[in-house]
């Protein structure tokens, strides 16, 4: 399984800054103000050859009360969930009593721990590290999270012990699972296990009308119309304040790992409830992982006409950020429209793994540029010369030209829509990479 890294430390040592750098996002709030992160946050990390899940946590000081006490318990829980812990300290402020308290807890936890001295840019590194040798957690890892200094070597070191384990797990999944791997995710009690049983045609997964019955991810290979599939049923993901049992807390990580293992993910939403933030967060994680997405609005049977109209408007309003994902209105209990999911799953899978020639992609790029020229930058027109495919699942298209760093977001979205329409890409995000050619006339440094 994909390894899990937890970022812990007292407030304002740079955990959220490091989280954003590892996930290449701005999901974690960052400001020079202690205690800004109140809850633990999960992200999809990728650095070099490493894929991992990273958990950002609130700070621990040791004298928490009220909301801060709950925030500290979130950090301690993240340690239990993690395979490795990055313990961040502030190289500018030196050793703090709260640092020693956290270090004592980490020693008792027996989790692989790396003492990371942050904010070492612009100061004498030896002086910054001197205070922290007394903590007794082994080697020190100086970094500057804000600028990325030392982050790559830190992750290489932290994940090196898991490389063989991850490779074996992936080989095992490839060996045991056949055909398209379909992940089924969603909040508890939305009907995931009922949908899995309906798709299988038999009761292979425990179904009980109590949230949280499924505790782990279950991989089920089967055949339908002579085609092979593997269904991945996952434990539900609910809002953090409702997660009480320790075993259920671990199910969140299992769900995120199952998304990584899937080719196409069905996100199940309860039609009797409006879309909530947790649904959107789950869809966002599927997109961050680059997996194909199918949305199933379940429990559609028995709803009144005005209720159906309301939920359709909600779906249109709140899921506008994934217009390419097909929405199915189903009843897993009675089987209504469940069979229609397979056509969309096949279509989405084909889009995820399609191969296109450089010639075809370049022709689409040329047509897009001729229809709508890139803007001028400092009196010079941005030129986009050719495109080629850089990978699959999600499809990655590499565009070469000059001054591509200055290409505005609106033009990138225009290109994505153009390629998506012409190539008929459904249900999956498209990743674009823009590369600028070196100017041969630029003065040499």
Residue, then its C-alpha position, 0 to 999 in steps of 0.5 A: x500500500x502507498x505509505x502515509x507520512x504525518x507532519x507533526x510539531x508545535x504551532x507555526x513551525x511550517x507544517x502547512x508550508x511543507x504540506x503544500x510543497x509535498x502535495x503541490x497545492x495550496x490546500x493548507x492555510x499558511x500564515x505567520x500565525x500559530x494555530x491556524x490548522x485546526x484539523x488534520x488534512x490529507x493530501x496526495x503527495x508526489x515527489x520524484x518517483x515517490x507517491x505517498x499520502x501526507x497528513x497535515x496536523x495542528x500544532x501541539x504545545x502541551x498546555x492545550x484547553x478547549x479547541x486546542x486540546x482537540x486539535x492536539x488530539x488530532x495530531x496524536x491520532x495522525x501519528x498512529x495512522x502514519x507509517x513515518x513521522x516528520x517532526x518539524x521544529x523551528x531552526x530560528x527559535x531553537x529548542x522549545x519545551x513543547x518540542x521535548x514533550x512531542x519528542x518524548x511521545x514520539x519515542x514511545x510511539x515507536x514510529x520511524x521519526x525524522x527530526x526536521x529542522x525548518x527555516x534554516x535558509x539565510x542562517x548558519x546551519x550548524x548553529x541552527x542544528x546545535x540545539x536539537x542534537x540533545x533531543x536524541x532522535x537520531x540524524x537531523x534534517x535541515x530544510x527550508x519548506x518555503x523554498x524547497x531546500x532539502x525537501x527532496x533528500x528528506x523524502x527520499x530518506x523517509x520513504x526509502x524503507x518502504x520502496x520494496x514494500x510498496x513495489x510488492x504491494x502493487x505487484x500483488x494488486x496487479x496479480x490478484x486484481x483483473x481488468x478494470x479496477x473500480x473503487x467505490x467511495x463515499x460517506x458512510x451509509x450512502x449505499x456503497x456496499x449495496x451498490x457493490x453487491x448489486x454490481x456483483x449480483x450476489x451478497x459478497x459484502x456485509x450490508x447493514x443499516x448502520x454507518x461504518x460497517x465496512x472497516x477495510x477496503x475489500x478487493x473483489x475480482x469478477x466477470x461481467x459479459x466476459x469482461x473482467x473487473x475488480x471492485x474495491x469496496x471502501x470504508x466510509x469517510x465522514x466528517x472528522x468530529x463524527x469519527x470516534x472509534x480508533x478503527x474507523x479513523x484508520x479507514x480514512x487512510x484505507x479509502x485514500x489508498x484504495x483510490x490510488x489503487x483504482x483505475x476508475x472511482x465511483x463516488x456515491x452520494x445520497x440523493x436524500x441529502x444535499x451535497x456536503x463538503x465531505x462529498x466535494x473533498x472526496x471528489x477533489x481527492x480523486x481528481x488530485x490522484x488523477x483517477x477517472x471519476x463517475x458520480x452515482x446519486x444513490x437512493x433515487x427511488x421513491x423521491x418526489x418530483x420536486x425533490x429530484x429537481x432540487x438535487x439535480x440543481x444542487x449537482x449542477x451548481x456544486x459539481x461545476x468544477x468537474x463538468x466532464x464527469x458523468x452523473x448517474x441517478x441510481x437505486x442500488x437497492x432495486x438495481x435501477x440504472x446500475x447497469x448503465x454505470x458500466x458503459x461510463x466506466x469503460x468510456x472513462x477507462x479508455x479515456x484514462x489510457x488512450x494513446x495519441x500520436x505526436x502528429x495528432x496532438x500537434x495538429x490539435x494544438x495548431x488548430x487551437x492556436x489559429x482559432x485563438x492566439x496566445x496573448x502578447x508578453x512584453x511585446x512578443x507573442x507567446x508561441x506554442x510549437x508542438x505537443x506530445x503525450x507524456x503519460x496516462x491515467x491521467x492523460x498528460x500532454x506536454x506542450x513545447x513553445x517559448x515564454x510558456x511560463x507566462x501563459x495565463x490560466x484562462x488560455x490553459x483552460x481553453x487548451x484543455x477544453x479544446x483537447x478534451x472536445x476533439x479527443x473525446x476525453x470523458x471522466x478524467x482530468x487532463x494534466x498539461x505540462x508546458x516547456x519553454x525552449x532555450x533562447x540561443x541568443x540569450x546572454x550566457x551566465 
